[in-house]
């Protein structure tokens, strides 16, 4: 007697977590047969117990429970015994659900078992001990339960129905039970009234018998509206309606109705019981990676172009045929600049795509990710694509939301180490593979653009994508993918089994229309139609030029765009027909040769400027126009000028930015362009009037300097061309200069100000708030601290001593310190605290600026400016040993957080030689403990374990670090190390030697930690630790 688990809800591979409990309760068992609970739901001929043998296939994350009880006492002489029986059921259920008492619950009852369910829910309402069960119950499924019809004759009808059930049994029912049923005392009118008030709280399925009349339809249904109760007839007798023989057609049909209704309940249940706060936490963690602004900036298709893609004939591109087929992948390949991204954007946004993929009245879900090598760093990561897919599935399918949220909370609970959850590719891949084990129903079309721009190993990435897409074919959940890329060999080899559209073979008509429209637009201007013959002649030349351009274009739209702009310039400058035709004839067909030709045409007076501009654009992207202008200023000018943050000075800089834009256009001949970027703050508090809270620079802050196309960037970055750019400009020094210049445009009171931008709560009384917003951001993320971006950029470019000689470092660092100190003398502590708490980095470190005592030396330590640090110690005799406040070694290991990098070993030894103490305590942690957790954070965050991560810790131990203190609460130093150990390489990567050094220095691991090491790492590591400790 009690509850037996028929299926644990963990999926066929045991890797899932249950998302719902389904508990089945049998009815009258007057002879108290031990197998009655099983027999109620089992077909006697085949032995098929559908709750165990079939339901888990449909609901792999539903835990299925069977409740068995002695019905004689329950359905005995009086009402109290029935109430006690319901409490016994609740108690068993409460005990079984202790690990997750809030898991959604569906109760399934046959016959009078349904009455016991109703009584249990009333008891649960009245008894706080069972409140969790009552609140978790979402769905009720009744098989032939006698609800007894209208309330005015409830007791009479209910008693008759119960007696009828008892009399239908193949064995004699004891007299005391028959008397209780006849007296109609099981379910009083008061309790019936209580139940009536609960009805609207549940989703109800009422199955009634289609053979016989033991419990007729009017008694077996509750009479609620269709949104609350689904009434379903089963072609079976009262006793057989909840057991099914898989070889009998009638039973197969009956079971299909039962399974389908249970699937609906589970699906609704998943939606209802998703914790909104936890779901938002999950989505926020994914959006750090899935945010994909690239598609918004892809050029829309030219008017009426790309219609060839819908050609469904046999000689068409095959896209429509693919959409109608069950082939999993479609590949759009094309030369650089052939319009792949424009086509992918068009297909993603087109309603025709949705119409073709919709099947059986079920609309499809379309997901898109556009890789962008010229965008933010995360836009080229494979992890970003996976995060985008998972986020889109989460928001589109409620069943997956419940499954993924359960997985997410489990990951957060099980992950040891840093508190902030960090995504790894392996988690996201596993989640996508879990879809096949869920009960989700859907049809998904995935567009992946620019796959050749994805960083990493394309072979491994495609191996996963193709394998996963293939596994997601067929019912009930289908995922298909349309992928575009350049025809790289490693991509083509893996996509060769699937249909391919070579876009450059299909765009001739689109190119023709584009060329004619652009050139005719110029010809129609007054300068060209004063004389009718001249107009006719010019239009003839347009046709001839169009034919020649199409003939040389090779389907590459970008080539056409560049050539057409060149021709328009010729038309506007009065070139004659032969000059225009010759200019097209002289242009090379290949893009790279075209770029070389354009570069050769740059006048000598402009060539040095063009090289400098290309060098800056190569070194940083995105690159704001304001940053570009400031980076091209002379360093001595920036160092010599005092702060100029007046309205008049901003107006001067605005005009200078406009001149810089003109210079970019004239020097770079279209290969570099100024475009409106995503970071557009031009609308923030800008008016043309001269007021304190406006800046004329606002209109310039949203502009970026970008390459015309990725292929231009690739050409400029190629070895032959890049060599010609090495003419003296140091891009890192230029950006250090621009960072200081940007800070000087602000009032001291505006630097390092905390602003609540998330709520758009701009301080209307502050000056130049748009500029403050602009300086919050850097390439790695966004702070809420104005000035954060330029300081972060400065320190990033100042780190490399080979590119930033000590002289540049020192002079510019001193100027940075002077400017920021005008805002706050304690700015270094404030800034470092903001950097360490930046949400996107997820750093679990906080500082108290009041007693950290951060000077410029400490800040340089935290950012790895080793040349400056060494010069200060060796040349300027910086006092390491006598320092007060936060220990220098704490700052030194901050580099693991600020730059996700291992600190320099030579600098570490230098600090230790000059008196830095590994056991110095600050805010409850020794420098050794701080270093241990900083490196643990670094290893957790990096996709691949950084080489040599054990060496800094080993050096600290060599200089007397004591590891036998508790680290991070209850975890020992050895435990922290084992949490990041690589079980495959630990012997040779230094981990084994580090473990031994820790033990020899006094470190020890307790028994429970050793058991964890064996279960989560390896038995070999545990044995090595035990042997070393024992010796």
ZAMARGU-4260 file (C-alpha; in steps of 0.2 Angstrom, whole numbers, plus 5000, padded with zeros to 4 digits):
<rodrens>
0) 5000/5000/5000 | 5006/5018/4997 | 5014/5026/4981 | 5024/5017/4969 | 5035/5027/4956
5) 5031/5019/4939 | 5042/5031/4929 | 5054/5044/4936 | 5052/5057/4923 | 5071/5058/4919
10) 5070/5054/4901 | 5076/5038/4892 | 5094/5043/4896 | 5091/5048/4913 | 5097/5066/4910
15) 5081/5076/4912 | 5072/5083/4927 | 5054/5080/4930 | 5042/5094/4925 | 5026/5087/4932
20) 5019/5073/4943 | 5005/5062/4937 | 4997/5051/4951 | 4984/5038/4947 | 4971/5033/4960
25) 4960/5017/4958 | 4942/5015/4964 | 4932/5003/4974 | 4942/4987/4979 | 4930/4978/4991
30) 4940/4962/4992 | 4957/4972/4995 | 4966/4962/4981 | 4984/4967/4982 | 4986/4970/4964
35) 4970/4980/4962 | 4979/4996/4959 | 4989/4989/4945 | 4975/4979/4938 | 4964/4994/4937
40) 4976/5002/4923 | 4983/4986/4916 | 4975/4976/4901 | 4973/4958/4908 | 4977/4949/4891
45) 4993/4959/4886 | 4999/4965/4902 | 5000/4982/4895 | 5001/4995/4909 | 4999/5011/4899
50) 5005/5022/4914 | 5022/5014/4913 | 5023/5007/4896 | 5016/5020/4885 | 5014/5037/4893
55) 5032/5040/4896 | 5035/5040/4878 | 5023/5054/4876 | 5028/5063/4892 | 5046/5060/4895
60) 5048/5073/4909 | 5032/5067/4918 | 5035/5057/4934 | 5021/5044/4935 | 5015/5038/4952
65) 5002/5024/4956 | 4993/5025/4973 | 4987/5009/4981 | 4976/5009/4996 | 4964/4998/5006
70) 4947/5004/5000 | 4937/4995/5013 | 4941/5007/5027 | 4940/5022/5015 | 4923/5017/5008
75) 4916/5011/5025 | 4902/5015/5036 | 4904/5034/5039 | 4910/5050/5033 | 4925/5052/5045
80) 4933/5036/5038 | 4932/5043/5020 | 4940/5060/5026 | 4954/5050/5035 | 4956/5040/5019
85) 4959/5056/5009 | 4971/5062/5022 | 4981/5046/5021 | 4982/5048/5002 | 4988/5066/5005
90) 5001/5061/5017 | 5008/5048/5005 | 5009/5061/4992 | 5017/5074/5003 | 5031/5062/5008
95) 5034/5057/4990 | 5036/5075/4984 | 5047/5082/4998 | 5061/5085/4986 | 5051/5096/4975
100) 5034/5100/4983 | 5030/5114/4971 | 5031/5102/4955 | 5015/5104/4945 | 5003/5089/4949
105) 4990/5080/4938 | 4978/5068/4947 | 4970/5054/4938 | 4956/5044/4946 | 4945/5029/4940
110) 4927/5028/4946 | 4926/5031/4965 | 4945/5035/4965 | 4939/5052/4957 | 4928/5055/4973
115) 4943/5052/4984 | 4953/5065/4974 | 4939/5078/4977 | 4939/5074/4995 | 4958/5075/4996
120) 4958/5093/4988 | 4945/5099/5000 | 4956/5092/5014 | 4971/5100/5007 | 4962/5117/5006
125) 4957/5116/5024 | 4974/5109/5031 | 4989/5120/5029 | 5000/5105/5030 | 4994/5100/5013
130) 4993/5117/5005 | 5008/5114/4993 | 4998/5099/4986 | 4983/5109/4984 | 4992/5124/4975
135) 5002/5112/4964 | 4987/5103/4958 | 4983/5109/4940 | 4974/5095/4931 | 4961/5082/4935
140) 4957/5067/4924 | 4941/5057/4929 | 4937/5040/4921 | 4919/5036/4925 | 4918/5046/4941
145) 4900/5048/4947 | 4898/5066/4950 | 4879/5063/4951 | 4872/5077/4941 | 4862/5092/4947
150) 4864/5098/4964 | 4846/5098/4970 | 4845/5079/4970 | 4864/5076/4973 | 4863/5064/4987
155) 4850/5053/4979 | 4859/5052/4962 | 4876/5050/4970 | 4871/5036/4981 | 4862/5027/4967
160) 4878/5029/4956 | 4889/5022/4969 | 4878/5007/4972 | 4877/5004/4954 | 4896/5004/4953
165) 4897/4992/4967 | 4884/4980/4960 | 4893/4980/4943 | 4909/4972/4951 | 4912/4953/4947
170) 4914/4950/4966 | 4902/4952/4981 | 4904/4969/4990 | 4904/4968/5009 | 4888/4974/5017
175) 4896/4988/5027 | 4902/4996/5011 | 4885/4993/5002 | 4876/5001/5017 | 4888/5016/5017
180) 4885/5019/4998 | 4866/5017/5000 | 4866/5030/5014 | 4875/5042/5002 | 4886/5047/5017
185) 4903/5047/5008 | 4902/5064/5001 | 4891/5076/5011 | 4881/5091/5004 | 4893/5103/5013
190) 4908/5095/5006 | 4900/5095/4989 | 4897/5114/4991 | 4916/5116/4995 | 4921/5106/4980
195) 4909/5117/4969 | 4920/5133/4974 | 4936/5124/4969 | 4930/5119/4952 | 4937/5134/4942
200) 4955/5131/4949 | 4958/5116/4938 | 4959/5110/4921 | 4947/5094/4920 | 4946/5080/4908
205) 4930/5069/4910 | 4930/5052/4901 | 4913/5043/4901 | 4909/5026/4896 | 4902/5022/4878
210) 4897/5004/4882 | 4885/5001/4896 | 4877/5013/4908 | 4886/5010/4925 | 4890/5029/4926
215) 4880/5038/4913 | 4886/5053/4904 | 4876/5065/4914 | 4884/5059/4930 | 4901/5057/4924
220) 4904/5075/4918 | 4903/5091/4928 | 4895/5102/4915 | 4908/5116/4915 | 4912/5126/4899
225) 4924/5119/4886 | 4938/5130/4892 | 4938/5122/4909 | 4932/5104/4906 | 4934/5093/4891
230) 4921/5079/4890 | 4927/5063/4880 | 4918/5047/4876 | 4928/5031/4876 | 4922/5016/4867
235) 4923/5004/4882 | 4914/4998/4898 | 4916/5006/4915 | 4929/4994/4921 | 4939/4993/4904
240) 4939/5012/4900 | 4956/5015/4908 | 4965/5000/4902 | 4971/4997/4884 | 4977/4982/4873
245) 4989/4989/4860 | 4984/4975/4848 | 4965/4979/4848 | 4960/4994/4836 | 4946/5000/4848
250) 4959/5001/4863 | 4972/5010/4852 | 4959/5023/4847 | 4954/5025/4865 | 4971/5027/4871
255) 4975/5040/4858 | 4961/5051/4865 | 4968/5048/4883 | 4986/5052/4878 | 4981/5067/4868
260) 4972/5075/4882 | 4985/5071/4894 | 4998/5079/4882 | 4987/5095/4882 | 4986/5096/4900
265) 5005/5094/4902 | 5008/5107/4889 | 4996/5120/4898 | 5004/5115/4914 | 5021/5119/4908
270) 5016/5137/4903 | 5006/5140/4919 | 5019/5134/4931 | 5035/5143/4924 | 5042/5154/4937
275) 5043/5171/4928 | 5057/5178/4939 | 5068/5163/4936 | 5063/5163/4917 | 5068/5181/4916
280) 5085/5177/4924 | 5088/5163/4912 | 5083/5174/4897 | 5094/5188/4903 | 5109/5176/4904
285) 5106/5171/4886 | 5104/5188/4879 | 5121/5193/4884 | 5126/5182/4870 | 5111/5181/4858
290) 5109/5199/4855 | 5112/5201/4836 | 5111/5219/4829 | 5118/5214/4812 | 5102/5210/4803
295) 5095/5227/4807 | 5110/5235/4797 | 5109/5223/4782 | 5104/5233/4767 | 5086/5229/4761
300) 5084/5221/4744 | 5082/5233/4729 | 5064/5236/4723 | 5056/5220/4716 | 5073/5211/4717
305) 5076/5193/4723 | 5059/5186/4716 | 5068/5173/4707 | 5070/5164/4724 | 5052/5159/4723
310) 5053/5150/4706 | 5046/5133/4710 | 5050/5125/4693 | 5063/5111/4691 | 5076/5123/4684
315) 5073/5136/4698 | 5085/5138/4713 | 5076/5125/4723 | 5071/5135/4739 | 5052/5133/4737
320) 5055/5114/4733 | 5066/5113/4749 | 5053/5121/4760 | 5040/5109/4754 | 5051/5094/4756
325) 5058/5086/4772 | 5076/5089/4767 | 5084/5096/4783 | 5097/5109/4776 | 5098/5122/4762
330) 5114/5130/4758 | 5115/5148/4750 | 5133/5150/4744 | 5141/5165/4735 | 5156/5175/4732
335) 5160/5190/4744 | 5148/5204/4741 | 5136/5194/4731 | 5121/5199/4742 | 5119/5183/4753
340) 5115/5193/4769 | 5102/5204/4759 | 5094/5188/4753 | 5094/5180/4770 | 5086/5195/4778
345) 5073/5195/4764 | 5069/5177/4766 | 5068/5178/4785 | 5056/5193/4784 | 5045/5187/4770
350) 5027/5181/4773 | 5029/5169/4759 | 5042/5159/4769 | 5030/5157/4783 | 5016/5152/4771
355) 5027/5138/4763 | 5033/5131/4779 | 5016/5131/4789 | 5009/5113/4789 | 4993/5106/4796
360) 4986/5122/4802 | 5002/5124/4813 | 5012/5140/4809 | 5030/5139/4809 | 5043/5147/4820
365) 5057/5157/4811 | 5074/5160/4820 | 5088/5170/4812 | 5106/5174/4817 | 5118/5184/4807
370) 5137/5182/4810 | 5146/5199/4808 | 5165/5199/4809 | 5165/5218/4808 | 5153/5219/4823
375) 5155/5216/4842 | 5166/5202/4847 | 5152/5191/4852 | 5144/5192/4835 | 5157/5180/4828
380) 5155/5167/4842 | 5147/5150/4839 | 5141/5151/4857 | 5131/5166/4852 | 5121/5157/4838
385) 5117/5143/4850 | 5111/5155/4863 | 5100/5164/4850 | 5092/5147/4846 | 5089/5142/4864
390) 5082/5160/4868 | 5070/5159/4853 | 5064/5142/4857 | 5061/5147/4875 | 5050/5161/4871
395) 5041/5152/4857 | 5037/5135/4865 | 5030/5134/4883 | 5035/5116/4885 | 5053/5119/4882
400) 5052/5134/4893 | 5047/5123/4908 | 5061/5110/4903 | 5075/5123/4900 | 5070/5132/4916
405) 5072/5116/4926 | 5088/5112/4918 | 5094/5130/4921 | 5090/5129/4940 | 5099/5113/4941
410) 5114/5119/4933 | 5115/5134/4945 | 5112/5123/4960 | 5126/5111/4955 | 5139/5123/4948
415) 5152/5126/4962 | 5163/5141/4961 | 5159/5159/4956 | 5141/5163/4959 | 5137/5171/4943
420) 5132/5158/4930 | 5142/5158/4914 | 5137/5149/4898 | 5148/5136/4890 | 5145/5129/4873
425) 5143/5112/4880 | 5128/5117/4890 | 5119/5125/4875 | 5123/5110/4864 | 5115/5098/4877
430) 5100/5109/4879 | 5097/5108/4860 | 5099/5089/4860 | 5086/5088/4874 | 5072/5094/4863
435) 5071/5076/4856 | 5067/5070/4873 | 5054/5083/4877 | 5035/5083/4872 | 5037/5099/4862
440) 5027/5100/4846 | 5033/5113/4833 | 5040/5117/4816 | 5056/5128/4816 | 5065/5136/4802
445) 5083/5142/4806 | 5092/5155/4795 | 5111/5156/4799 | 5119/5170/4789 | 5138/5173/4786
450) 5143/5156/4794 | 5161/5159/4786 | 5162/5174/4798 | 5160/5163/4813 | 5176/5161/4823
455) 5182/5143/4828 | 5183/5127/4819 | 5170/5126/4805 | 5172/5108/4804 | 5167/5104/4822
460) 5153/5117/4822 | 5145/5110/4806 | 5147/5093/4813 | 5136/5097/4828 | 5124/5108/4818
465) 5121/5095/4804 | 5120/5081/4816 | 5108/5090/4827 | 5097/5096/4813 | 5096/5078/4806
470) 5090/5072/4823 | 5076/5085/4823 | 5067/5078/4808 | 5049/5071/4809 | 5035/5073/4821
475) 5032/5080/4833 | 5046/5093/4833 | 5055/5098/4817 | 5070/5110/4815 | 5077/5114/4797
480) 5091/5126/4793 | 5095/5138/4779 | 5113/5143/4780 | 5123/5155/4769 | 5142/5157/4768
485) 5156/5159/4756 | 5160/5143/4747 | 5174/5138/4758 | 5180/5120/4756 | 5177/5115/4774
490) 5160/5121/4773 | 5156/5114/4755 | 5162/5097/4760 | 5150/5095/4774 | 5135/5103/4766
495) 5137/5094/4749 | 5123/5081/4752 | 5111/5095/4753 | 5103/5107/4740 | 5113/5122/4736
500) 5109/5139/4728 | 5124/5148/4721 | 5117/5166/4723 | 5129/5174/4710 | 5122/5163/4696
505) 5104/5170/4699 | 5106/5189/4701 | 5109/5195/4683 | 5091/5202/4681 | 5092/5210/4698
510) 5109/5218/4694 | 5102/5224/4677 | 5087/5233/4686 | 5098/5240/4699 | 5111/5247/4686
515) 5098/5255/4675 | 5088/5262/4689 | 5103/5271/4696 | 5110/5277/4680 | 5093/5283/4673
520) 5090/5292/4689 | 5105/5303/4685 | 5101/5305/4667 | 5084/5311/4671 | 5091/5326/4680
525) 5090/5343/4671 | 5108/5343/4666 | 5105/5328/4654 | 5088/5332/4646 | 5089/5350/4639
530) 5091/5343/4622 | 5080/5329/4616 | 5094/5320/4605 | 5106/5322/4620 | 5093/5314/4631
535) 5090/5300/4619 | 5109/5297/4617 | 5112/5297/4636 | 5098/5284/4638 | 5106/5273/4625
540) 5123/5274/4634 | 5114/5269/4650 | 5109/5253/4641 | 5126/5250/4635 | 5134/5253/4651
545) 5122/5241/4660 | 5125/5227/4648 | 5144/5229/4651 | 5143/5230/4670 | 5132/5214/4670
550) 5144/5205/4659 | 5159/5209/4671 | 5149/5208/4688 | 5150/5189/4690 | 5134/5191/4701
555) 5143/5201/4714 | 5132/5215/4719 | 5146/5224/4729 | 5156/5225/4713 | 5142/5233/4704
560) 5138/5245/4718 | 5156/5252/4718 | 5157/5253/4699 | 5140/5261/4697 | 5145/5274/4710
565) 5160/5277/4699 | 5150/5279/4684 | 5138/5291/4692 | 5153/5301/4697 | 5158/5301/4679
570) 5141/5306/4672 | 5140/5320/4685 | 5158/5326/4680 | 5153/5326/4661 | 5163/5311/4655
575) 5159/5306/4637 | 5152/5290/4631 | 5169/5282/4627 | 5177/5288/4643 | 5163/5279/4653
580) 5164/5263/4643 | 5183/5263/4644 | 5182/5265/4663 | 5171/5250/4664 | 5182/5240/4652
585) 5198/5245/4663 | 5190/5239/4679 | 5195/5221/4685 | 5182/5208/4688 | 5189/5202/4705
590) 5184/5212/4720 | 5202/5212/4727 | 5209/5218/4711 | 5196/5231/4711 | 5200/5237/4728
595) 5219/5238/4723 | 5214/5248/4708 | 5204/5260/4719 | 5218/5262/4731 | 5230/5265/4717
600) 5219/5280/4712 | 5220/5289/4729 | 5230/5305/4726 | 5248/5305/4733 | 5243/5320/4744
605) 5230/5309/4752 | 5239/5292/4753 | 5246/5294/4771 | 5229/5299/4778 | 5221/5284/4769
610) 5234/5272/4777 | 5231/5280/4794 | 5212/5279/4793 | 5213/5260/4787 | 5225/5256/4801
615) 5213/5264/4814 | 5198/5255/4807 | 5207/5238/4807 | 5212/5240/4825 | 5195/5243/4832
620) 5177/5240/4828 | 5165/5247/4829 | 5174/5264/4829 | 5164/5279/4832 | 5167/5295/4822
625) 5170/5305/4837 | 5183/5292/4843 | 5191/5292/4825 | 5193/5311/4825 | 5201/5311/4842
630) 5212/5297/4838 | 5219/5307/4823 | 5224/5322/4833 | 5242/5324/4838 | 5247/5317/4855
635) 5256/5333/4860 | 5240/5343/4857 | 5230/5332/4868 | 5243/5333/4882 | 5246/5351/4881
640) 5228/5357/4880 | 5218/5360/4896 | 5201/5353/4898 | 5188/5361/4886 | 5171/5355/4890
645) 5161/5371/4885 | 5147/5372/4873 | 5158/5382/4861 | 5171/5369/4861 | 5159/5355/4858
650) 5153/5365/4843 | 5170/5366/4836 | 5173/5347/4838 | 5156/5344/4829 | 5162/5354/4814
655) 5179/5344/4815 | 5169/5328/4815 | 5160/5333/4799 | 5177/5338/4791 | 5184/5321/4797
660) 5169/5312/4788 | 5172/5322/4772 | 5191/5317/4773 | 5186/5299/4775 | 5176/5300/4759
665) 5189/5309/4749 | 5204/5299/4755 | 5197/5281/4756 | 5186/5282/4740 | 5171/5273/4747
670) 5181/5258/4755 | 5178/5266/4772 | 5161/5274/4776 | 5153/5283/4789 | 5136/5275/4794
675) 5123/5277/4808 | 5127/5264/4820 | 5116/5255/4833 | 5123/5266/4847 | 5113/5281/4842
680) 5110/5294/4856 | 5107/5308/4844 | 5089/5310/4850 | 5094/5313/4869 | 5092/5330/4874
685) 5098/5339/4859 | 5091/5355/4853 | 5099/5368/4842 | 5099/5381/4856 | 5114/5385/4867
690) 5108/5378/4884 | 5118/5369/4898 | 5110/5352/4896 | 5113/5350/4877 | 5128/5346/4867
695) 5130/5349/4848 | 5140/5333/4848 | 5124/5323/4850 | 5121/5321/4832 | 5139/5314/4829
700) 5138/5301/4843 | 5128/5288/4834 | 5140/5288/4819 | 5153/5274/4816 | 5167/5272/4804
705) 5166/5255/4795 | 5173/5246/4780 | 5162/5245/4765 | 5161/5226/4767 | 5170/5212/4776
710) 5180/5208/4760 | 5187/5226/4760 | 5193/5223/4778 | 5200/5206/4773 | 5210/5214/4758
715) 5216/5229/4769 | 5222/5216/4782 | 5231/5205/4770 | 5249/5204/4772 | 5255/5213/4756
720) 5243/5227/4759 | 5245/5228/4778 | 5264/5229/4776 | 5261/5246/4768 | 5252/5253/4783
725) 5267/5251/4794 | 5272/5269/4792 | 5273/5276/4810 | 5256/5277/4817 | 5253/5267/4833
730) 5235/5263/4833 | 5235/5259/4852 | 5243/5275/4856 | 5230/5284/4845 | 5216/5276/4855
735) 5224/5280/4871 | 5225/5298/4865 | 5207/5298/4859 | 5201/5291/4876 | 5209/5305/4886
740) 5202/5318/4873 | 5185/5311/4875 | 5186/5313/4894 | 5191/5331/4892 | 5175/5334/4882
745) 5166/5331/4898 | 5164/5342/4914 | 5173/5335/4929 | 5157/5333/4938 | 5151/5322/4923
750) 5165/5309/4924 | 5161/5293/4935 | 5143/5298/4937 | 5131/5284/4940 | 5116/5285/4929
755) 5100/5274/4928 | 5100/5272/4910 | 5090/5256/4910 | 5074/5266/4915 | 5079/5280/4903
760) 5079/5292/4918 | 5091/5304/4911 | 5096/5318/4922 | 5089/5333/4913 | 5099/5345/4924
765) 5116/5337/4920 | 5126/5344/4906 | 5129/5335/4890 | 5120/5319/4896 | 5121/5312/4879
770) 5140/5312/4880 | 5139/5304/4897 | 5128/5290/4889 | 5141/5288/4875 | 5155/5286/4887
775) 5147/5272/4897 | 5151/5259/4884 | 5166/5250/4878 | 5169/5235/4866 | 5166/5222/4880
780) 5150/5228/4888 | 5141/5242/4896 | 5143/5250/4913 | 5131/5263/4921 | 5146/5274/4925
785) 5149/5289/4914 | 5167/5289/4907 | 5169/5270/4910 | 5171/5266/4891 | 5186/5278/4887
790) 5195/5273/4903 | 5193/5254/4899 | 5198/5257/4881 | 5214/5267/4887 | 5219/5253/4899
795) 5216/5240/4885 | 5227/5248/4873 | 5240/5253/4886 | 5243/5235/4891 | 5255/5230/4877
800) 5272/5237/4881 | 5279/5232/4864 | 5266/5243/4855 | 5265/5256/4868 | 5282/5261/4873
805) 5285/5266/4891 | 5286/5284/4887 | 5269/5284/4879 | 5262/5274/4893 | 5269/5286/4907
810) 5264/5302/4899 | 5247/5297/4894 | 5243/5288/4911 | 5248/5303/4921 | 5236/5314/4910
815) 5222/5301/4912 | 5225/5302/4931 | 5225/5321/4931 | 5209/5322/4921 | 5199/5309/4931
820) 5206/5316/4948 | 5197/5332/4944 | 5181/5322/4945 | 5185/5312/4961 | 5202/5310/4970
825) 5197/5292/4973 | 5192/5289/4955 | 5204/5273/4954 | 5194/5264/4967 | 5177/5269/4960
830) 5182/5264/4943 | 5190/5247/4948 | 5175/5243/4958 | 5163/5247/4943 | 5175/5236/4931
835) 5175/5221/4943 | 5156/5222/4945 | 5152/5224/4927 | 5137/5213/4924 | 5143/5206/4907
840) 5159/5200/4914 | 5150/5193/4929 | 5164/5196/4941 | 5160/5191/4959 | 5171/5204/4967
845) 5166/5220/4976 | 5177/5234/4983 | 5174/5247/4996 | 5182/5263/4989 | 5183/5271/5006
850) 5197/5260/5012 | 5205/5251/4997 | 5218/5264/4994 | 5220/5262/4976 | 5233/5273/4967
855) 5238/5273/4949 | 5251/5259/4952 | 5238/5248/4959 | 5226/5251/4944 | 5240/5247/4932
860) 5243/5231/4942 | 5225/5226/4940 | 5225/5229/4921 | 5242/5221/4918 | 5252/5237/4913
865) 5268/5228/4917 | 5280/5240/4909 | 5274/5254/4920 | 5274/5243/4936 | 5291/5237/4933
870) 5298/5255/4930 | 5289/5261/4946 | 5297/5248/4957 | 5315/5247/4949 | 5317/5265/4943
875) 5306/5275/4955 | 5307/5264/4970 | 5289/5262/4973 | 5286/5255/4991 | 5279/5238/4990
880) 5282/5232/5007 | 5275/5247/5017 | 5259/5249/5008 | 5243/5251/5018 | 5226/5246/5013
885) 5221/5232/5000 | 5237/5221/4997 | 5246/5223/4980 | 5244/5205/4977 | 5225/5207/4977
890) 5226/5220/4964 | 5239/5210/4954 | 5226/5195/4952 | 5212/5207/4948 | 5218/5204/4930
895) 5209/5188/4930 | 5193/5198/4931 | 5197/5214/4922 | 5205/5205/4906 | 5201/5187/4909
900) 5220/5184/4908 | 5234/5176/4918 | 5245/5189/4926 | 5264/5190/4921 | 5275/5179/4931
905) 5290/5190/4931 | 5280/5204/4938 | 5273/5192/4952 | 5291/5187/4957 | 5296/5206/4957
910) 5282/5210/4969 | 5287/5196/4980 | 5305/5200/4980 | 5301/5218/4985 | 5290/5213/5000
915) 5273/5208/4994 | 5265/5195/5007 | 5255/5180/5000 | 5247/5178/5018 | 5242/5196/5021
920) 5223/5197/5025 | 5211/5210/5018 | 5192/5209/5021 | 5194/5191/5028 | 5204/5184/5013
925) 5223/5181/5012 | 5231/5186/4995 | 5233/5167/4992 | 5215/5164/4994 | 5211/5179/4983
930) 5223/5173/4970 | 5216/5155/4971 | 5198/5161/4967 | 5203/5174/4954 | 5211/5160/4944
935) 5197/5148/4947 | 5185/5161/4940 | 5197/5163/4925 | 5197/5144/4921 | 5178/5143/4923
940) 5176/5158/4911 | 5188/5153/4897 | 5182/5140/4885 | 5199/5132/4885 | 5209/5130/4901
945) 5222/5143/4900 | 5240/5136/4899 | 5250/5138/4914 | 5236/5143/4926 | 5244/5133/4940
950) 5261/5143/4939 | 5256/5159/4949 | 5249/5148/4963 | 5264/5137/4964 | 5275/5153/4965
955) 5265/5160/4979 | 5267/5143/4988 | 5286/5144/4985 | 5285/5161/4994 | 5277/5154/5010
960) 5258/5155/5005 | 5248/5145/5018 | 5234/5135/5010 | 5227/5127/5026 | 5214/5140/5029
965) 5196/5139/5023 | 5193/5146/5005 | 5175/5152/5000 | 5166/5146/5015 | 5168/5128/5018
970) 5179/5123/5003 | 5197/5119/5005 | 5211/5125/4993 | 5212/5108/4986 | 5193/5107/4983
975) 5194/5124/4974 | 5208/5117/4963 | 5199/5101/4960 | 5183/5110/4954 | 5193/5116/4939
980) 5204/5101/4936 | 5205/5094/4919 | 5204/5075/4922 | 5213/5071/4905 | 5228/5082/4907
985) 5230/5085/4926 | 5246/5075/4927 | 5255/5085/4914 | 5247/5102/4915 | 5254/5106/4932
990) 5239/5102/4942 | 5247/5087/4949 | 5262/5096/4955 | 5251/5110/4962 | 5241/5098/4972
995) 5257/5091/4979 | 5263/5108/4983 | 5247/5113/4992 | 5248/5097/5003 | 5266/5099/5007
1000) 5262/5117/5012 | 5249/5111/5025 | 5233/5109/5014 | 5221/5095/5017 | 5205/5088/5010
1005) 5191/5081/5021 | 5182/5065/5018 | 5166/5073/5010 | 5177/5083/4998 | 5187/5067/4993
1010) 5170/5058/4989 | 5165/5073/4978 | 5182/5072/4969 | 5179/5053/4966 | 5161/5056/4959
1015) 5164/5072/4949 | 5183/5071/4944 | 5191/5054/4945 | 5196/5040/4956 | 5214/5042/4951
1020) 5214/5060/4958 | 5206/5055/4974 | 5219/5041/4977 | 5233/5053/4973 | 5227/5066/4985
1025) 5225/5052/4999 | 5242/5045/4996 | 5250/5062/4996 | 5241/5067/5012 | 5246/5050/5020
1030) 5264/5052/5016
</rodrens>
